[in-house]
């Protein structure tokens, strides 16, 4: 196959590129480096089965030659990024999704949307199944990401129903691992980098809000299986094991050692109190579930960040 991956130099897009190449497929990566990094794909330079296009997909674009799949992963995805880039986030979720769908339609390719657990907002149903419609503040500061992804899902299904585009939608829950940016504002990278530098770990609120953390290799395997499956409805991919922020902080301290302290700050507006995927459908239809436990994933991720930021 020959697939196009938008956001191909990002955290997830670059790992997904590696997965397709490892199975003998060809990949065209597309990225404008607004949050992606050339370092994430530098190891692919010179490969005959890999091409890269520097492009903002919010502007209509084309790819020469046959294309079998278009996987749309372009978007700021951490709170720091989408709060600093609200218009860009809305544009890539709307125009970027539309342009990527148009490419898939023109090429007769399968379209794959990277959506998010943020479509569930601050959920009133726990854990969250795909049938839950969500509890989202449509005008709050986080809405630029939440509503962009909700719109992206809607336009994807419209293209499926109206234009016959073969589509897939994944709802991604919290993911961590190598190639995260040290300053991207996500809790795992925050805690690890702060602990390595001997700084207090920032905990928002009382630290009792929960998240479920999926190691990147597990997530990519679930995405890869979903792309190749017949499942055409939104599908949760994430780790259903739930941790409080304080439990995560303790797990990071255990990996890094030392006596890292915790610094409490006010909870951001609309920050979800809990988030946990119901992966019943992924287990049944894809034969998928995560394999890497948090302790092991934190060791791998910490080893990566030691090479990036140093520290103990």
RODO-2510 file (C-alpha; in nm, 4 decimals, decimal comma):
residues 312
     n   res          X          Y          Z
     1     x     0,0000     0,0000     0,0000
     2     x     0,0914     0,3658    -0,0333
     3     x    -0,0537     0,5818     0,2443
     4     x    -0,0504     0,9517     0,3274
     5     x    -0,0115     1,0435     0,6964
     6     x    -0,0872     1,4053     0,7836
     7     x     0,0878     1,5218     1,0974
     8     x     0,3491     1,2673     0,9937
     9     x     0,6308     1,4361     1,1876
    10     x     0,4318     1,4465     1,5106
    11     x     0,4507     1,2178     1,8124
    12     x     0,1895     0,9690     1,6927
    13     x     0,2245     1,0308     1,3190
    14     x     0,5938     0,9424     1,3194
    15     x     0,5395     0,6199     1,5135
    16     x     0,2542     0,5268     1,2798
    17     x     0,4836     0,5925     0,9828
    18     x     0,7372     0,3483     1,1279
    19     x     0,4628     0,0868     1,1704
    20     x     0,3488     0,1064     0,8079
    21     x     0,7054     0,1005     0,6761
    22     x     0,7905    -0,1997     0,8945
    23     x     0,5133    -0,3947     0,7188
    24     x     0,6465    -0,3103     0,3744
    25     x     0,4112    -0,0262     0,2845
    26     x     0,5097     0,3118     0,1380
    27     x     0,4396     0,6329     0,3274
    28     x     0,4032     0,9973     0,2295
    29     x     0,4371     1,2139     0,5392
    30     x     0,2772     1,5590     0,5424
    31     x     0,3496     1,8153     0,8139
    32     x     0,4049     2,1896     0,8562
    33     x     0,6072     2,1481     1,1797
    34     x     0,3730     2,3671     1,3828
    35     x     0,3992     2,1080     1,6599
    36     x     0,5771     1,8240     1,4774
    37     x     0,9544     1,7890     1,4553
    38     x     1,1877     1,6975     1,1714
    39     x     1,3886     1,5020     1,4287
    40     x     1,1016     1,2507     1,4567
    41     x     1,1460     1,1424     1,0948
    42     x     1,5167     1,2170     1,0417
    43     x     1,5938     0,8437     1,0582
    44     x     1,3813     0,7932     0,7439
    45     x     1,5799     1,0265     0,5186
    46     x     1,6904     0,8650     0,1945
    47     x     1,4523     0,5693     0,2104
    48     x     1,2934     0,4815    -0,1236
    49     x     0,9655     0,3902     0,0459
    50     x     0,9259     0,7237     0,2263
    51     x     0,8452     1,0721     0,0988
    52     x     0,7863     1,3926     0,2903
    53     x     0,5850     1,7014     0,1963
    54     x     0,6029     2,0176     0,4069
    55     x     0,2459     2,1439     0,3905
    56     x    -0,0281     2,2998     0,6020
    57     x    -0,3212     2,0684     0,5345
    58     x    -0,5659     2,3455     0,6246
    59     x    -0,4836     2,4645     0,2728
    60     x    -0,5985     2,2320    -0,0104
    61     x    -0,3204     1,9955    -0,1172
    62     x    -0,2572     1,7074    -0,3527
    63     x    -0,0242     1,4087    -0,3657
    64     x     0,1005     1,2749    -0,6971
    65     x     0,0393     0,9097    -0,7819
    66     x    -0,1826     0,6402    -0,6402
    67     x    -0,2857     0,6534    -0,2731
    68     x    -0,4509     0,3678    -0,0841
    69     x    -0,5027     0,5390     0,2502
    70     x    -0,5158     0,8890     0,3980
    71     x    -0,4617     0,8974     0,7741
    72     x    -0,5373     1,2397     0,9205
    73     x    -0,3282     1,2961     1,2344
    74     x    -0,2464     1,6647     1,1862
    75     x    -0,3499     1,8799     1,4823
    76     x    -0,2120     2,0409     1,7945
    77     x    -0,3044     1,7850     2,0590
    78     x    -0,1816     1,9035     2,3988
    79     x    -0,3504     2,1747     2,6068
    80     x    -0,0501     2,4079     2,5857
    81     x    -0,0509     2,3835     2,2070
    82     x    -0,4195     2,4199     2,1321
    83     x    -0,4653     2,6993     2,3859
    84     x    -0,1785     2,8903     2,2230
    85     x    -0,2963     2,7999     1,8706
    86     x    -0,6773     2,8082     1,8930
    87     x    -0,7484     2,9242     1,5375
    88     x    -0,4956     2,6848     1,3843
    89     x    -0,6487     2,3992     1,5863
    90     x    -0,9990     2,4784     1,4636
    91     x    -0,8786     2,5144     1,1046
    92     x    -0,6937     2,1826     1,0937
    93     x    -0,9937     2,0068     1,2500
    94     x    -1,2296     2,1581     0,9933
    95     x    -1,0510     2,2629     0,6730
    96     x    -0,7708     2,0107     0,7297
    97     x    -1,0142     1,7233     0,7714
    98     x    -1,2153     1,8388     0,4679
    99     x    -0,9017     1,8651     0,2519
   100     x    -0,7783     1,5245     0,3629
   101     x    -1,1186     1,3722     0,2898
   102     x    -1,1157     1,5325    -0,0529
   103     x    -0,7778     1,3745    -0,1216
   104     x    -0,9112     1,0354    -0,0149
   105     x    -1,2202     1,0772    -0,2315
   106     x    -1,0158     1,1816    -0,5368
   107     x    -0,7800     0,8864    -0,4966
   108     x    -1,0420     0,6278    -0,4035
   109     x    -0,8508     0,5769    -0,0788
   110     x    -0,9574     0,4719     0,2695
   111     x    -0,9747     0,7687     0,5099
   112     x    -0,8736     0,7362     0,8746
   113     x    -0,9473     1,0111     1,1276
   114     x    -0,7490     1,0498     1,4478
   115     x    -1,0163     1,1722     1,6881
   116     x    -0,9868     1,1910     2,0641
   117     x    -1,1394     1,1044     2,3979
   118     x    -1,1864     1,4809     2,4368
   119     x    -1,5094     1,4430     2,2382
   120     x    -1,6505     1,3018     2,5640
   121     x    -1,5612     1,6246     2,7486
   122     x    -1,5937     1,6042     3,1272
   123     x    -1,7853     1,2764     3,1144
   124     x    -2,0924     1,1958     3,3180
   125     x    -2,0711     0,8303     3,2091
   126     x    -1,7752     0,6277     3,3334
   127     x    -1,5983     0,4497     3,1734
   128     x    -1,6779     0,6017     2,8348
   129     x    -1,8245     0,3759     2,5633
   130     x    -1,8424     0,4841     2,2005
   131     x    -2,2195     0,5274     2,2353
   132     x    -2,1761     0,8103     2,4881
   133     x    -2,2405     1,1494     2,3246
   134     x    -2,0295     1,3494     2,5670
   135     x    -2,0523     1,6436     2,8058
   136     x    -1,8659     1,9296     2,6380
   137     x    -1,8585     2,3046     2,6977
   138     x    -1,8819     2,4337     2,3413
   139     x    -1,7563     2,7848     2,4301
   140     x    -1,4912     2,7101     2,6939
   141     x    -1,1171     2,7465     2,6263
   142     x    -1,0771     2,3733     2,5592
   143     x    -1,3571     2,3796     2,3030
   144     x    -1,1178     2,4759     2,0241
   145     x    -0,9834     2,1197     2,0366
   146     x    -1,2922     1,9333     2,1556
   147     x    -1,5270     2,0874     1,9005
   148     x    -1,2716     2,0663     1,6197
   149     x    -1,2567     1,6910     1,6697
   150     x    -1,6336     1,6573     1,7082
   151     x    -1,6762     1,8439     1,3807
   152     x    -1,4062     1,6281     1,2201
   153     x    -1,6022     1,3172     1,3157
   154     x    -1,9239     1,4677     1,1767
   155     x    -1,7726     1,5644     0,8411
   156     x    -1,6020     1,2252     0,8150
   157     x    -1,9360     1,0471     0,8578
   158     x    -2,0999     1,2894     0,6122
   159     x    -1,8423     1,2005     0,3471
   160     x    -1,9039     0,8340     0,4186
   161     x    -2,2819     0,8609     0,3889
   162     x    -2,2968     1,1125     0,1049
   163     x    -1,9847     1,0466    -0,1034
   164     x    -1,9194     0,6804    -0,0301
   165     x    -1,5706     0,7404     0,1146
   166     x    -1,4465     0,4359     0,3084
   167     x    -1,3772     0,5804     0,6532
   168     x    -1,2455     0,4823     0,9962
   169     x    -1,2457     0,6880     1,3178
   170     x    -1,0323     0,6249     1,6259
   171     x    -1,0908     0,7994     1,9575
   172     x    -0,7491     0,8174     2,1184
   173     x    -0,7102     0,8287     2,4960
   174     x    -0,4038     0,9602     2,6824
   175     x    -0,0888     0,8254     2,5205
   176     x     0,2766     0,8602     2,6179
   177     x     0,6198     0,7432     2,5065
   178     x     0,9338     0,8457     2,3180
   179     x     0,9128     1,1466     2,0824
   180     x     0,6864     1,3442     2,3111
   181     x     0,8112     1,7024     2,3405
   182     x     0,9566     1,7926     2,6804
   183     x     0,7440     2,1078     2,7021
   184     x     0,4227     1,9837     2,5429
   185     x     0,2234     2,0208     2,8631
   186     x     0,0975     1,6634     2,8875
   187     x     0,1065     1,5191     3,2346
   188     x     0,3431     1,2245     3,1759
   189     x     0,6082     1,4321     3,0008
   190     x     0,5611     1,7130     3,2545
   191     x     0,6170     1,4845     3,5529
   192     x     0,9146     1,3029     3,4010
   193     x     1,0953     1,6166     3,2847
   194     x     1,0326     1,7990     3,6116
   195     x     1,1550     1,5026     3,8173
   196     x     1,4662     1,4597     3,6013
   197     x     1,5485     1,8273     3,6533
   198     x     1,4876     1,8071     4,0263
   199     x     1,1902     2,0425     4,0037
   200     x     0,8569     2,0023     4,1860
   201     x     0,5987     1,8103     3,9851
   202     x     0,3003     2,0283     3,8984
   203     x    -0,0320     1,8793     4,0083
   204     x    -0,3495     2,0655     3,9222
   205     x    -0,6400     2,0640     4,1644
   206     x    -0,6204     1,8045     4,4404
   207     x    -0,4559     1,5441     4,2158
   208     x    -0,7444     1,2999     4,2498
   209     x    -0,8706     1,3428     3,8938
   210     x    -0,8021     1,0307     3,6881
   211     x    -0,6637     0,9415     3,3478
   212     x    -0,5764     0,6176     3,1682
   213     x    -0,2318     0,6036     3,0093
   214     x    -0,1573     0,3981     2,6986
   215     x     0,2014     0,3376     2,5871
   216     x     0,2584     0,4505     2,2308
   217     x     0,3423     0,1084     2,0827
   218     x     0,0125    -0,0317     2,2129
   219     x    -0,1830     0,2592     2,0713
   220     x    -0,0169     0,2341     1,7298
   221     x    -0,0941    -0,1376     1,7120
   222     x    -0,4612    -0,0666     1,7847
   223     x    -0,4716     0,2079     1,5217
   224     x    -0,3029    -0,0145     1,2657
   225     x    -0,5525    -0,2943     1,3254
   226     x    -0,8450    -0,0547     1,3069
   227     x    -0,7246     0,0873     0,9756
   228     x    -0,7133    -0,2620     0,8250
   229     x    -1,0445    -0,3721     0,9802
   230     x    -1,4039    -0,3458     0,8583
   231     x    -1,5074    -0,1393     1,1624
   232     x    -1,6507     0,1919     1,0342
   233     x    -1,7887     0,3437     1,3550
   234     x    -1,5823     0,5480     1,6050
   235     x    -1,3652     0,3162     1,8142
   236     x    -1,1951     0,3777     2,1488
   237     x    -0,8265     0,2903     2,1656
   238     x    -0,6638     0,3425     2,5037
   239     x    -0,5606     0,1723     2,8245
   240     x    -0,8538     0,1081     3,0607
   241     x    -0,6348     0,0998     3,3735
   242     x    -0,7109     0,4212     3,5623
   243     x    -0,4734     0,6275     3,7787
   244     x    -0,5079     0,9469     3,9776
   245     x    -0,2563     1,2219     3,9079
   246     x    -0,1008     1,1620     4,2498
   247     x    -0,0617     0,7907     4,1722
   248     x     0,1084     0,8820     3,8457
   249     x     0,3429     1,1190     4,0305
   250     x     0,4341     0,8396     4,2720
   251     x     0,4998     0,6018     3,9820
   252     x     0,7332     0,8542     3,8160
   253     x     0,9235     0,9114     4,1422
   254     x     0,9644     0,5346     4,1779
   255     x     1,1235     0,5135     3,8326
   256     x     1,3505     0,8161     3,8639
   257     x     1,4324     0,7975     4,2332
   258     x     1,5053     1,0831     4,4656
   259     x     1,2623     1,2857     4,6692
   260     x     1,0721     1,4865     4,4103
   261     x     0,8062     1,7099     4,5615
   262     x     0,4620     1,8041     4,4348
   263     x     0,3462     2,1605     4,3724
   264     x    -0,0305     2,2149     4,3631
   265     x    -0,1899     2,4667     4,1278
   266     x    -0,5541     2,5547     4,0485
   267     x    -0,7402     2,3166     3,8217
   268     x    -0,7734     2,4552     3,4660
   269     x    -1,1193     2,5436     3,3356
   270     x    -1,3183     2,2403     3,2100
   271     x    -1,0422     1,9954     3,3026
   272     x    -1,2107     1,6508     3,3058
   273     x    -1,2441     1,4882     3,6460
   274     x    -1,2086     1,1380     3,5054
   275     x    -1,1297     0,9660     3,1795
   276     x    -1,1260     0,5922     3,1134
   277     x    -1,1987     0,4100     2,7879
   278     x    -1,4421     0,1260     2,7516
   279     x    -1,2499    -0,0926     2,5036
   280     x    -1,5050    -0,3732     2,4749
   281     x    -1,5442    -0,3082     2,1009
   282     x    -1,1691    -0,2950     2,0325
   283     x    -1,1217    -0,6242     2,2154
   284     x    -1,4067    -0,7929     2,0289
   285     x    -1,3563    -0,6572     1,6760
   286     x    -0,9795    -0,5997     1,6609
   287     x    -0,8521    -0,8583     1,9073
   288     x    -0,6640    -0,5690     2,0663
   289     x    -0,5818    -0,4642     2,4173
   290     x    -0,2809    -0,2843     2,5648
   291     x     0,0156    -0,4948     2,6750
   292     x     0,2646    -0,2483     2,8272
   293     x     0,1982    -0,1713     3,1965
   294     x     0,2508     0,1817     3,3231
   295     x     0,5661     0,0991     3,5201
   296     x     0,7376    -0,0470     3,2131
   297     x     0,6219     0,2322     2,9837
   298     x     0,7479     0,4967     3,2263
   299     x     1,0933     0,3365     3,2299
   300     x     1,1104     0,3450     2,8489
   301     x     0,9828     0,7023     2,8346
   302     x     1,2188     0,8205     3,1073
   303     x     1,5152     0,6675     2,9239
   304     x     1,4133     0,8691     2,6175
   305     x     1,3817     1,1957     2,8107
   306     x     1,7170     1,1440     2,9796
   307     x     1,8684     1,1582     2,6326
   308     x     1,6733     1,4748     2,5529
   309     x     1,6915     1,6837     2,8705
   310     x     1,9551     1,5032     3,0781
   311     x     1,8973     1,5020     3,4513
   312     x     1,9359     1,2254     3,7025
***
